[in-house]
Amino acid sequence: VSGIFGQQAPDYRSILSISDEAARAQALNEHLSTRSYVQGYSLSQADVDAFRQLSTPPADPQLFHVARWFRHIEALLGSPCGKGQPYRLQASKGRRVQPQWSPPAGTQPCRLHLYNSLTRNKEVFIPQDGKKVTWYCCGPTVYDASHMGHARSYISFDILRRVLKDYFKFDVFYCMNITDIDDKIIKRARQNYLFEQYLEKRPEAAQLLEDVQAALKPFSVKLNETTDPDKKQMLERIQHEVQLATEPLEKAVQSRLTGEEVNSCVEVLLEEAKDLLSDWLDSTLGSDVTDNSIFSKLPKFWEGEFHRDMEALNVLPPDVLTRVSEYVPEIVNFVQKIVDNGYGYVSNGSVYFDTAKFASSEKHSYGKLVPEAVGDQKALQEGEGDLSISADRLSEKRSPNDFALWKASKPGEPSWPCPWGKGRPGWHIECSAMAGTLLGASMDIHGGGFDLRFPHHDNELAQSEAYFENDCWVRYFLHTGHLTIAGCKMSKSLKNFITIKDALKKHSARQLRLAFLMHSWKDTLDYSSNTMESALQYEKFLNEFFLNVKDILRAPVDITGQFEKWGEEEAELNKNFYDKKTAIHEALCDNVDTRTVMEEMRALVSQCNLYMAARKAVRKRPNRALLENIALYLTHMLKIFGAIEEESSLGFPVGGSGSSLNLESTVMPYLQVLSEFREGVRKIAREQKVPEVLQLSDALRDDILPELGVRFEDHEGLPTVVKLVDRNTLLKEREEKRQVEEEKRKKKEEAARRKQEQEAAKLAKMKIPPSEMFLSETNKYSKFDENGLPTHDAEGKELSKGQAKKVKKLFEAQEKLYKEYLQMPQNGSFQ
């Protein structure tokens, strides 16, 4: 602040003594008009007082000196202070200072919530260690082909993992196990081995029939004892198919048919009775299987198939994969510590978890996930495994609710040495030991299928918290929903399942993933033709948008032409774009709600399509930069979801993933040249009226190029749009188009035929003279007058006035038609 008065400043301070504000302002203005201010003189508190005692600048325009300096000092120091308040003078040399800045209020940021099975609510997701997330996922028990139930879990968790890692930018450490020691694996491995041995003996037809009958006896007992309706139906189906396959072989043996005919019947019966015979062989000879390699060969094969299926589904591999067979020493140590902590006990070479002791502890709770299921003996026995629920095994427990940590091996089972004798791990302990070894006393996320909640995950929680002596082994438990097949329960044990390989023969990995994205990850998903048709239509909808944007971006422009002025349409679309991005972010924060995300993306694309259609209607190119931004954003989101491979920069990749070259960038320049050449030829053909050339041009578009995965779209008055599309999709579209055209042709022919019949019927009617029209209706009339009009009905009664009036009206109408007919040859109406 510069001084505004020179050495005369003391003279002006006497003005402060004037009590009247108007008079003080007048005196101050006169003083300013007769004194020149000197630069470089620092403004003192007294200098300011005269101005600060004025409440407002004077309204009188003649007092402009006072008004000017009042505003100047107010700008520097703010509004006049109250009496007794100090003025904050700034160190300045006559320059204005910046006014005080206030930050915007802003909005509260949206936080990620996840549905936590431990609370059955959506909870704010807070990792224990900054942005690092430790995650353990229950992997498959590998004894058979991976099915769509596996796909439901692992695709869903893959989507969640990608969203946390690539969208929310968490540092995810993802672990998954492979269960390669289990009752199911042991039993299936023995059955496969014994059945192969049986086949090698090449049993005679009579021996096979005898063995099948022997196997049917215990099978029938099992069938009669089964109460589960689904399982009973499966067993009845097996029994029926075996009986159907048995009859032809019995007849062939009785009829003493040739060896080839008998052998054919033997092969059919062996195929149909495989499960029946395998189960029977295992019950009689299973205890004699002692080679441990038999039990490792089966899971090793199916693990490889599982990894190949996951790769085909574009599921990211885990950061670390654990196998039970590789962690047996860690499992033994884990069990021992649980026993040492007082929550486990040894019984007849097995070790069991004491659920009552654990539940009675003040710092522990049993059944955190499904407390209402505690004591469900059916579920508990399923968790123990088919080989571990015999009466002697169950009698070893202190309580029916206790479960096995370690199982003493029986003859025909693999075994490992331990302090309690040779045995093998229980099912539940496997995950606890492996996850605990890698992730420690507490992990952020544990994931698995909905059906694993009890007893598997509840028992995992109990034994792990017994080991670590804590109450927080898992912070967030995520469970994916069930998968049904066309509304029916899917179960491998019930043989009602579709393998991943079979599913991929019908639909691509992207289409399956889109179907899952269109449903909530935690709810039941019905795998049906309707579900997949919705996914196919969604993929086609997005792909058409991407192809249209690519076509717009291929249009040549100079470097400045790529930036175009925005009008109201562009501003509105851009606003919608940012609104949709906000909605998508909020949906992802809401338990990764991909279903809502997909709908918001669909709505955004629909708005873009309307914008492009409006521009096309007025023969104007859409704003390429805006559409490119939107298309890139959608591509980015689909990449995050795993629905687009990394190779594609915009839209779905062409030529499949892993291609050694970018097919689109390679072939598109040539297709563009072909399109322009074709357009030029078509123009000349139309001008010169050469229809044969136009037909050849259409054949190129409709018949030749679709076979190569190329679509040409002709638009009146606009350049041809060139698109690279999946060949099978184009061929399907072409076939559907032909079917529609064929249907139209048939309808047109049918309409023409009906019209011809109607005209023929009308002509036939017109040919009848009115005097003859009623004569043939003897079932209605018996007498007629000289003009042919009926006078009496069929029973000889004279027609009433109303009836006579009616027939006369019909007579007059026919008379009119007949006159028209007589005139036809003259005007040429009919040939």
Secondary structure, 3 states (H helix, E strand, C coil): CECCCCCCHHHHHHHHHCCCHHHHHHHHHHHHHHCCCCCCCECCHHHHHHHHCCCCCCCCHHHHHHHHHHHHHHHHHCCCCCCCCCCCCCCCCCCCCCCCCCCCCCCCCCCCEEEECCCCEEEECCCCECCEEEEEECCCECCCCCEHHHHHHHHHHHHHHHHHHHHCCCEEEEEEEEECCCHHHHHHHHHHHHHHHHHHCCCCHHHHHHHHHHHHHHHHHHHHHCCCHHHHHHHHHHHHHHHHHHHHHHHHHHCCCCHHHHHHHHHHHHHHCHHHHHHHHHHHHHHHCCCCHHHHHHHHHHHHHHHHHHHHCCCCCCCEEEEHHHCHHHHHHHHHHHHHCCCEEEECCEEEECHHHHHHCCCCCCCCCCHHHCCCHHHHHHHHCHHHCCHHHHCCCCCCCCEEEEEECCCCCCCECCCCCCEEECHHHHHHHHHHHHHCCCEEEEEEEHHHHHHHHHHHHHHHHHHHCCCCCEEEEEEECCEEECCEECECCCCECCEHHHHHHHCCHHHHHHHHHCCCCCCCEEECHHHHHHHHHHHHHHHHHHHHHHHHHHCCCCCCCCCCCCCHHHHHHHHHHHHHHHHHHHHHHECCCHHHHHHHHHHHHHHHHHHHHHHHHCCCCCCHHHHHHHHHHHHHHHHHCCCCCCCCCCCCCCCCCCCCCCHHHHHHHHHHHHHHHHHHHHHHHHHHCCHHHHHHHHHHHHHHHHHHCEEEEEECCEEEEEEECCHHHHHHHHHHHHHHHHHHHHHHHHHHHHHHHHHHHHHHHHHCCCCCCCCCCCCCEEEECCCCCEEEECCCCECCHHHHHHHHHHHHHHHHHHHHHHHHHHHCCCC
